Amino acid sequence: MLRKFHRELRSRSNPGQMLPATALFRERAQNVGATKPLTPLRAFECLLGSNLCPIMANTKSAIKAARKTVRLTDRNRGTKTRLKTLRKRLDTLIAAKDEAGVKTAASAYVSAMDKAVKSGVVHRNAVSRAKAHTSKYLFAGKPAGAS
């Protein structure tokens, strides 16, 4: 079945260039009605927007795992984007030397990093390193005993 799928991909594209698999899935989904039962050909219709490899799952649990992977990947991507945005905001405030802004941005960034490690998006050592980097700028210029 996988060979048939790849053959169909190759036949529709220009020589030497393959059509994206998601485009073929979208095409197939438009032709298939919503009331039909889950069959091997329709198992990955829920993955239309994903970039996952179009390999057919053998069991219902594998199909469910594939759906779950898409959902969690989407969540992780949003979390990582938010972390990058918070980091950039913190860097711009550090460059502008805005102490009050740095303090609020640093607390928001550290809080978001802690939440990300709790949900398993970011490794705890990476979070620890980022928090140390943030605190270096947050407490820069202050004596060691002061807080």
C-alpha positions in Angstrom: 0.0 0.0 0.0 2.9 2.4 0.8 4.4 1.7 -2.6 1.1 2.5 -4.3 1.0 5.8 -2.4 4.6 6.7 -3.4 3.9 5.7 -7.0 0.9 8.0 -7.0 3.0 10.8 -5.6 5.6 10.4 -8.3 3.1 10.1 -11.1 1.4 13.5 -10.2 4.6 15.5 -9.9 7.2 16.9 -12.3 10.1 14.6 -13.1 12.6 14.6 -10.3 10.3 16.5 -8.0 7.8 15.0 -5.6 4.4 16.5 -4.6 4.1 17.1 -0.8 2.3 14.3 0.9 -0.1 16.6 2.7 -1.4 17.9 -0.7 -2.3 14.4 -1.7 -4.0 13.7 1.6 -6.1 16.9 1.2 -7.0 15.8 -2.3 -8.1 12.4 -1.0 -10.0 13.9 1.9 -12.1 16.1 -0.4 -13.1 13.1 -2.5 -14.1 11.1 0.6 -17.4 11.8 2.4 -17.4 12.4 6.2 -19.8 9.6 7.0 -17.6 6.7 5.7 -16.0 4.4 8.3 -12.3 4.5 9.3 -10.5 2.4 6.7 -6.8 2.1 6.0 -7.0 4.7 3.3 -8.8 7.2 5.6 -6.9 6.5 8.8 -4.6 9.6 8.5 -7.2 12.1 7.4 -6.9 13.8 10.8 -3.2 14.5 10.0 -4.0 16.7 6.9 -2.2 19.8 8.3 0.8 17.9 9.7 4.2 17.2 8.2 4.3 13.6 9.6 5.4 10.8 7.4 2.4 9.2 5.7 3.0 5.6 6.9 -0.1 3.5 7.5 -0.7 2.5 11.1 -1.5 -1.2 11.7 -3.7 -0.9 14.8 -6.3 1.4 16.2 -3.9 2.4 19.0 -1.3 3.4 16.5 -3.9 5.5 14.7 -4.8 7.2 18.0 -1.1 7.7 18.8 -0.6 9.4 15.4 -3.6 11.7 16.2 -2.1 12.4 19.6 1.3 13.2 18.1 -0.2 15.8 15.9 -2.1 17.4 18.8 0.9 17.5 21.1 3.3 18.7 18.3 1.0 21.6 17.7 0.9 22.4 21.4 4.7 22.2 21.8 5.2 24.4 18.8 3.0 27.1 20.3 4.8 26.9 23.6 8.2 27.1 22.1 7.1 30.1 20.0 5.8 31.9 23.1 9.1 31.2 24.9 11.1 32.7 22.0 8.9 35.7 22.0 9.3 36.2 25.8 13.1 35.8 25.4 13.2 38.4 22.6 11.2 40.8 24.7 13.5 40.3 27.6 16.6 40.9 25.4 15.2 44.2 24.0 14.4 45.4 27.5 17.9 44.5 28.7 19.4 46.4 25.7 17.1 49.4 26.5 18.2 49.3 30.2 14.7 49.4 31.5 15.0 47.9 35.0 11.3 47.7 35.8 10.5 46.2 32.4 13.4 43.7 32.7 12.1 42.5 36.1 8.5 41.9 34.9 9.7 40.3 31.6 12.2 38.1 33.4 9.5 36.8 35.8 7.2 36.1 32.9 9.9 34.3 31.0 11.0 32.2 34.0 7.4 31.3 34.8 6.7 30.2 31.2 9.9 28.2 31.2 8.8 26.4 34.4 5.5 25.6 32.8 7.2 24.3 29.7 9.4 21.9 31.7 6.4 20.7 33.7 4.6 19.7 30.4 7.8 18.2 29.0 8.3 20.7 26.1 11.7 21.8 27.3 14.4 19.8 29.2 14.9 20.8 32.8 18.6 21.4 32.3 17.9 23.9 29.4 15.4 25.7 31.7 18.0 25.8 34.5 20.5 27.3 32.1 18.0 29.9 30.8 17.0 30.9 34.4 20.7 31.3 35.3 21.2 33.5 32.2 18.2 35.6 33.1 19.2 36.1 36.7 22.6 37.2 35.6 21.1 40.2 33.9 18.4 40.7 36.6 20.8 41.0 39.4 23.7 42.6 37.5 25.4 45.5 39.3 24.0 44.5 42.7 26.1 43.2 45.6 26.1 39.4 46.2 24.2 39.7 49.5 21.5 42.1 48.3 18.3 40.9 46.6 
